[in-house]
Amino acid sequence: MRSRLLFLLAPVPVAFVATTFSACETSVPLDDLCGWLGDPNNCYRELAVDTLDRCGAFGTDLPATVGRFSKSADRTNLETCVFDRGGNVKFDPPLDVTMFPLTSLSFVITNKDGSTCGYGSSGPNGAFSISIGSSPEVADGGVCPDGEDQICGGTFTLTPGTGKNFSVTCPSKTTFRFSHEQTAKCDSAEGDGGLQGEQKLAQLVPRAELLMNSGAVGVDGFVKFRVYYPLAAVTEGGEVTLNGTELKPVEYFNCIIPGALATCANGVLDDGEADVDCGVACQRGCEDTKLCEFPQDCASGYCAFDAMGILKCSQNPNCTNTAKDDFETDVDCGGPQCAPCENGKACSENSDCASEFCSSKVCAMAPSSTSSSSSSGAGGAGGAGGAGGAGGAGGAGGGP
């Protein structure tokens, strides 16, 4: 029976995986990186052999990891990516494409039956953590029995330190402290096949890969996460060798991000826009309190500095000074910046009037098309009663 402490699935905060060693780390002796990498039974290799592609897929089966955010999703608040195969991956906090490329993220992977498959996180300077659940669940107090059908799972974490130092924590909670510089002293694992010497062992250092692209207008983006695992050591001539066992990627998700909508309708402040989806470039005036550069950017036609010294759309104060200013058609109304005028007020065009009808330079009630057609019809009916009269003219002469 092999013993491995069963981990308790819990979100692994990015802040944890991104922490460095303590200030006293230089006084802590380093463990033997060369020996650990060359150990065919180190915990990283055991976790890889144990879990295989659980919660993810090898490079030969990457379509299994494809998932999608809703096409109507807010590209600044991408939380849940649904796998094509069923299940999903949820990000906490949600992803914001305007912040790409991200240096860190945390996620939880859920199976299509709603059960949790695993957790993970990625941080700066190579930090990552991956937690894979047992399958079936271990109910014997954490002792994982031998057997090909049992997946023990566990949590593996790489935490960067100062300089080239880093540490790894195994599913058993055992922590090893290493330095990347140690690989220069490794002279083992040489042979005829696979990678050689220092290059070989350096290749076996645990690592993860976070890739992303925000996409563009009409072009989908993506975010994907992979962990590179060593495969099982092989036996050649009765001896265990690491030849040909360089790391192989397991991809845990490849989430498709819907392409951005066209500018002026995508909820994003694009180049040329005064504020989000408005301004003269969008041929749509911005509402009050929105950013502006020119009066034409504003629905009110007025762009001025606010109390903080920022240009924003607002109402022109001259539109309430009880005087007729040069840009107004009447007192405090009409023109490009003030509210439309009521009937009886002066105007120069229909847009100056609340009724949208300017007649002889005065706002008036718009003529009713219904009344006009009714009068014309009455005249025609009268014409029917005349003696040989035509239309309304005959109506006038009819009756005797």
N, C-alpha and C positions, 0 to 999 in steps of 0.2 A: 504494500500500500504506500503510495506516495503522498506526502503531506503537503498541502498548500493551503494557506489561510484563505478561506472564502471571503472575498471582499464584499462590503455592504455598498450596493450601488447608491451613489450620491453624486450630485453635480460637482465637478472639479473646477473651482473658480480659476480664471486665467491668472488672477493675482497670485495664486499659489504656485502655479507652474512657472511663473516669470520671476519669482524671487531669486535672490542670489544667496550665496553662502553668507554666513555671519562674518562680522569684522575679524573674527579670530580664525577664519578658515585657513590662513596661511600656516597656522600652527598645527592644523590637523593633518596627519600624514596621508598621502595619497595611496589609494589601493592600486594593485597591479592591473592596469588597463590591458596590457598585452595578454596576461594570463586569463583575464575575464573574457576578452573577445575570443581567445582561442579555446575556451572551455566549451565543449559541445553540449554541456548541460547548463549553461548560464540561463538566468531567468528570462531574459529577452527571447532567446531561442526557444525555451520551453513554452512560453506564452504563445509564440507564433505557431509552433507545432500543435499545441493544444487547441487553440481557437481557430486556426486556419483562416478562412474568410468569413467567419461569423460576423454579422453586422456589416460586411463589406464584400468586396470582390477582388480577385486577382486581376492583373493587367490583361489577361486573356478574356475576361468576362465583364468588362467595364460597363456595358449597357445595363447591367443589373443595378448599378448605383445611380442611374439617371433619375433625377427628380425635378419637379417644377414648382415655381411659385405661381400663384394665380395671376392670370393676365391682367386682372384689375387691381393687383396688389400695389400698394404705395411703395415706390422704389426706395424711399427713405425709411421704410419700416417693414422690412422683409423678415417675417418671423418663422413661418412654417413652410417647408418644402416637402411636397408629397411625392413619394417614389412611384415610378411607373409600375413597379412590381407590387405596390401596396406598402403601407406603413409610411413613416415620415421622419424627417429630421427637423428639430425645432432649435432655433438659435436664441440665446439669452445673453446679452440684449439683442434685439432684432438688428439685422444688417441694414446699413445705410449706404447706398451706392455712391453718394456724394462724398463719402469718407474713404473710398477705395484708393489705394490698396490698404487693407486693414493689416495691422500687426498682430492682432489677437482676436480670438473668438472662442465661445463655448457652445456646446451643442449636446443634445440628447437624441438618440436614435430609437424610434419606436417601431415594433413589428406590426404587421398588418392586423394581428389579433388584438392590438392595443397594449401588449406587454412591452416592457422596456428591454431593449437589446443591449445598449451600452451608452456610455458618456465619453466625451472627449473635449479637449481644449488645445489651443495653439497659442503660443506667446512669442515675444521677440527673442532674438538671439538663439533660435533653435529650441526654445522651450516647447514641450508638448506633454500631454497626458492622455492615455487611452484606457478605458475601463470596459471590459467585456464581461457580460453576465454569464453565469454557469448555465448549462443546458444538458439534461433537465436540472432544475434547481437542486442544490445540495442541501439536504435536511439532516445532516449528521453532525452538526456542530462545527462545520468548517473543514473536516477531514475529507479530502476528495479521494474517492476510491479509484483503483486502477480500472482500466477498461476503455476500449476504443470508443464506446458510445457516450462516454461521459466527458463533457467539456467543463473544466474547472473554472476557467476565466480568471479574472483578476485585474488589478490596476498597475500599469507601468508608467512611470513618470521620469522625464528628463528635465532637470533644472539647471540652467546656466549659472556659473559662478563668476568671479572676477577674472579678467584676462581670458585665458583659454581653459580655465577650470570648469568642470560641470559635475553633477552628481546624477545617479540613477537610483530610483527606488523600485524594488521588485514587488510583486504581488504578496510576498511574505512579509512586507514592510522593511526588509533589509535594505540599507542604503550603502552605495559604494561611491567613493569620491575619486574622480579621475582628472586628468589634464590631456587635452588634445596633443600636447607636445610629447606625451609618452609614446605615441605611435612611431616617432622617429627612432626609438630604441628597440622596437620590436624586430626581431630577426627570424621569427618562426613562420610557420605556414608556407614555407617555400616548397615548390614542387614543379611538376611539368604542366599542370593544368590550372585554369582559373587565374585569379590575380596573384601577384607575387609580393612577398615580404611586407614592407611597410605599407605599400599601396593596398594590399589585400586587407590587412587588419584595420587600416583607417576607413576602408569602405564598409566595414562591419560595425562601425560606431552607430548606435541608434539615431535615427533621424526621421523627421516628418516633413511634409511639404504642403503648404497652403497656397493655392493658386486661385486667382480671381481676375475677372474682367467685367467692368460695369456695362459694357455694350454701348450702343449709341441709338440714335433715332432709327427705329425700324430694324435694329440689329440686336439680337439677344446677347446677354452677357452670361457669366457663370461664376460659381464659387465651388471649389472642390478641395478635398482633404485626403491625403494619403499618408500612411505610415510604412516605412521600409523595414521589413523583417528579414532576419537570416533564416534560411531553410535548415532542415536537419543536417547535421554532419554526416559524412559518409565514411564507410570503412574500405580502405584499399590495402591489400596485402596484410590483412590482420591488424592494421593500425587505423585509428580515427584520423581523418584529414578534413580540412576545411576547403580544400581545392574545389573551385566552382560553386561555392556557397555564398556568393555575394548577395547583398540584400535584394529582396523582391518586394514590389509595392503591393499593398492592399489598399484599395480606394474605398473610403467609407461613404462618400456622397459626391455627386456631381450635379449640383442644382442649377437649373437653367433660369436665368433672370430675364423676364420679358423686356424687350427693347423699349426705349423711351418713346413716348408719343412725340408728335411734331412739336416744335417750339410754339409758344403761345397757347399751348393746350396740354402741357405735360406736368404741371405742378412744380416746375423747377425754374429757378432764375437763370435763364440762358443769356448768352452774350447778346447785347443789343436791347434787351428788355430793361425798362426802368425798374420794374418790380416783377414779381412772379406773374407771368402770362399777361402783362399789360404794358401800356406805354405806346408811344407813337409807332414803334416798329411793329407792334401787334395790331395797329389800327383799332385799339380799344383803350379808352382812357382809364387810368388807375383811380380807384376810389380814394376818398380822404384818408390820410395817415399813411398811404403807401409812398414808397420812394419815387423820386422824379428827378429829371435833369432840366426839362423844359416845360413851359406851360402846356404845350401840346400833349405831354405825357398824362395829363390829368383830366378826368371826366369833368371837373369843375373849371378847367382851363387856368388854374392858379397853382403855381409851384413856388414855395417859399421856405425859408429856414425856420425850423421849429426851435423850441427853447434849448435844445441840445446842439443847435447849429447844424442840423441835418436837413437837407432839402426833402420836403414831403408835400404831397398834394393836400390842399385844404381849401376852405372857402375864402374868397377875397373879402377882407374886412370892409372894403369900400362899398360892398353890396348891402351894407346895413348902416350907412352913415347919413341917411335921409337926404342925400344930395344926388343930382344927376352927374355922374362922372363921364369922362370922354368915351369909355368903352361900353357904356350903358345906353339903351334906347329910350329908357324912361328912368325915373328915380328908383334906384336900387333894384332894377330888373332889366332883363333883356341883355343882348350881347353875348360874347363867348364865355363870360365868367360868372354871371349872376343868374338867378332863377328866372324862368320865363315870366312874362308880364301877364296880368289879368286883362280881361276885355276892357277896352276903352283907353288902354295905355298905348304909348307910341311904340312903333316897331319898324323894322326895315326888312324883315323876312319872316317866314312862317315859324322858324325855330325860336324866334323871340317871344312867341306867344304860348301861353298854357293851352289855348285852344288849337294851336298849330295852324292858325289862319290869320294872316296879316292882310287887311284890305284897306287900300288908300292910306297906308302908313299907320293904321290903327288896328290893334288886336280886336277881333270880333268873333262872334259865334260862327262856326263853320256852317255853310249852307247845307240844308238837309236834302240829300238826293231823293229821299222818299217823298218829301213834299213837292219837289219839282216834277217828278213823274206823275204824281196824283193830279196836279193841276192840268197837266197836258192831257191826261186821260179823260178828265171831265169835259174838256173842250171837244174832244173827239166824239164823245157820246152824244153831246148836244147836236153835233153835225148830222148824226143819223136821223134826227127828226126834221131836218130842213128839206125844202123842196129842191132837190138837185144840188144843194150846197155841198161844198167839199170840206169835211173836217170841221174845225172850230169856226171857220167863217160861216158855214151853213148853219151852225148852232145859233150864231148871233141873230140870224134872220128867221129862225124857225119860231113856231108858236101859234100864229094866226090860223 
